[in-house]
Every structure is written in structure tokens, then in C-alpha cells.
């Protein structure tokens, strides 16, 4: 599955990265969990106004990978396709 950043500028293979939520409600993609803060910052792929929205976006990503249809304001996703992190107001 391909994961597209919130702004559409990054295209990341789901299977090769770890996706995490930072303390400031951003979602990052990292190949190395022992990366420096600068490397993690460069891996930011989405930003949300609250922890709850970031958690919901991560849940949407997992459900898409597991093959569950995920609906949100402007569409839906299914497994083995492209998942783009939704905008803050779409979560």
C-alpha cells in the first residue's frame, strides 16, 4: 500500500516505514526508530489540531491496511491502494 502525505508531496511504502504520532500531534514516517529529532522532523507527513484527530487518522490508516473500508468527509479508502492522510477538518 502507498501512503501519501497530507499535502500530497510524499509517497511512502507502508510496509517499509513505521508511522508514529509526535507530542505536537504530527504523524511521522521513519525507517529508523533511533533517528535523530532532525530526521524525524523531516519525516512529518501529517499534522492535526488535537491528539484525538491524530489517533483517528492513524486508525484510518490501520483499517485501510487491514482491508476495511474507511469513510471520511471527501471519500473512502480500501486495502492495497493509496491512502492519503486527510486534512485536519476531514477527521
MIDO-427084 format. One record per residue: residue number from 1; x, y, z of N, C-alpha, C in turn. Coordinates in steps of 0.05 Angstrom, whole numbers, plus 5000, padded with zeros to 4 digits. Atoms other than C-alpha are relative to their C-alpha. Layout:
BEGIN
n;n.c1;n.c2;n.c3;ca.c1;ca.c2;ca.c3;c.c1;c.c2;c.c3
NUM;X;Y;Z;X;Y;Z;X;Y;Z
...
This chain:
BEGIN
n;n.c1;n.c2;n.c3;ca.c1;ca.c2;ca.c3;c.c1;c.c2;c.c3
1;5017;4977;5000;5000;5000;5000;5018;5025;5000
2;4986;4974;5001;5023;5071;4986;4987;5019;5019
3;5011;4980;4982;5015;5125;5039;5009;5027;4990
4;4994;4974;5011;5011;5196;5014;4998;5020;5023
5;5000;4980;4979;5027;5255;5059;4975;5018;4997
6;5023;4983;4999;4972;5303;5079;5000;5021;4977
7;4998;4979;5021;4997;5356;5029;5006;4988;4973
8;4996;5014;5025;5009;5304;4974;5029;5001;4989
9;4973;4998;5010;5084;5316;4969;5017;4975;5005
10;4984;5024;4994;5108;5249;4997;4983;4975;4994
11;5012;5026;5007;5092;5178;4972;5017;4979;5013
12;4984;5017;4983;5114;5126;5023;4989;4971;4999
13;5009;5028;4999;5111;5049;5021;4994;4993;5029
14;5009;5007;4973;5071;5028;5082;5017;4978;5013
15;4986;5023;4990;5109;4963;5090;5028;5006;5009
16;4972;4995;4994;5177;4996;5097;5005;5022;5021
17;4997;4978;4981;5163;5050;5149;4983;4995;5025
18;5015;4999;4975;5139;5060;5220;4987;5027;5001
19;5016;4975;4998;5084;5112;5229;4995;5005;5030
20;5003;4993;4971;5081;5149;5296;4988;5027;5003
21;5011;4974;4994;5046;5207;5329;5020;5014;5019
22;4981;4985;4983;5091;5261;5359;4984;5015;5022
23;5013;4985;4978;5076;5303;5421;4984;5024;4990
24;5014;4976;5011;5053;5361;5377;4979;4992;4979
25;5022;5010;5016;5001;5317;5341;5006;4998;4970
26;4992;5005;5028;5040;5306;5277;5004;4970;4997
27;4994;5028;5006;5046;5239;5243;5025;5000;4983
28;4974;5003;5013;5116;5219;5222;5003;4972;4989
29;4992;5026;5011;5143;5163;5179;5030;4998;5004
30;4971;5003;4995;5211;5135;5199;5008;4971;4994
31;4989;5027;5005;5253;5076;5176;5017;4991;5024
32;4982;5006;4978;5297;5080;5238;4989;5013;5025
33;5011;4989;4976;5265;5089;5306;5020;5013;5018
34;4979;4987;4985;5332;5111;5334;5010;5025;4986
35;4992;4976;5016;5334;5171;5286;5002;5024;5018
36;4998;4975;4986;5354;5240;5309;4974;5016;4997
37;5024;4983;5003;5299;5293;5320;4999;5013;4973
38;5000;4987;5026;5321;5327;5256;4990;4981;4978
39;5009;5020;5019;5310;5263;5216;4970;4994;5003
40;5028;5005;4996;5242;5251;5248;4983;5024;4991
41;5014;4976;5009;5221;5323;5234;4997;4999;4969
42;5002;5002;5029;5237;5312;5160;4980;4979;4991
43;5019;5021;5007;5191;5252;5161;4972;5006;5006
44;5028;4992;4993;5129;5291;5181;4983;4998;4975
45;5017;5003;5023;5072;5272;5136;4972;5010;5004
46;5027;4989;4994;5010;5299;5171;5001;5016;5026
47;5001;4984;4976;4992;5350;5224;4971;5004;5008
48;5027;4997;4990;4929;5353;5267;4998;5019;5024
49;5004;4980;4979;4900;5403;5316;4996;4987;5028
50;5004;5013;4974;4888;5351;5371;5011;4971;4998
51;4990;5027;4998;4915;5284;5394;4978;4981;4991
52;5023;5017;5008;4845;5254;5383;4999;4997;4969
53;5001;5001;5029;4847;5273;5309;5023;4984;4989
54;4977;5015;5009;4917;5245;5301;4996;4970;5004
55;5006;5028;4995;4895;5180;5333;4980;4989;4981
56;5021;5009;5019;4834;5176;5288;5012;4996;4972
57;4987;5003;5026;4878;5187;5226;5017;4974;5000
58;4984;5024;4999;4924;5131;5249;4982;4975;4999
59;5020;5022;5001;4863;5086;5260;4990;4996;4971
60;5008;5002;5028;4841;5102;5189;5021;4986;4983
61;4978;5012;5014;4909;5082;5163;5001;4970;5005
62;4999;5029;4993;4908;5015;5201;4976;4985;4987
63;5023;5013;5011;4837;4999;5179;5002;4997;4969
64;4996;5002;5029;4855;5013;5106;5019;4977;4994
65;4981;5022;5005;4914;4965;5111;4987;4973;5006
66;5013;5025;4994;4870;4912;5143;4978;4992;4981
67;5020;5006;5020;4821;4916;5086;4973;5010;5006
68;5026;4988;4993;4765;4953;5120;4997;5026;4984
69;5005;4974;5013;4733;5009;5081;4999;5022;5021
70;4999;4978;4982;4746;5075;5114;4987;5024;4987
71;5014;4977;5011;4699;5133;5102;5008;5025;5014
72;4996;4974;4988;4713;5206;5114;4986;5020;4982
73;5017;4979;5012;4684;5272;5091;5001;5000;4969
74;4998;4998;5029;4711;5271;5019;5005;4974;4985
75;4996;5025;5014;4715;5197;5003;5005;4976;5018
76;4994;5023;4984;4738;5129;5026;5024;4985;4989
77;4977;5015;5008;4797;5081;5022;4995;4970;5004
78;5000;5029;4996;4805;5006;5014;5028;4989;4999
79;4973;5012;4999;4864;4959;5025;5013;4998;4973
80;4983;5004;5023;4921;4954;4976;4996;5021;4979
81;5001;4978;5019;4911;5021;4945;5016;5023;5012
82;4986;4977;4990;4933;5091;4962;4984;5012;5023
83;5013;4987;4977;4918;5122;5030;5014;5027;5003
84;4989;4974;4995;4927;5197;5036;4989;5010;5027
85;5009;4990;4975;4924;5227;5105;4981;5023;4996
86;5020;4979;5004;4861;5270;5109;5009;5026;5013
87;4995;4974;4987;4863;5344;5125;4988;5000;5028
88;5009;4998;4972;4851;5364;5197;4970;5002;5002
89;5029;4997;4998;4779;5385;5184;4984;4977;4988
90;5014;5024;5010;4763;5318;5150;4999;4977;5019
91;4998;5021;4980;4778;5276;5211;4977;5002;5020
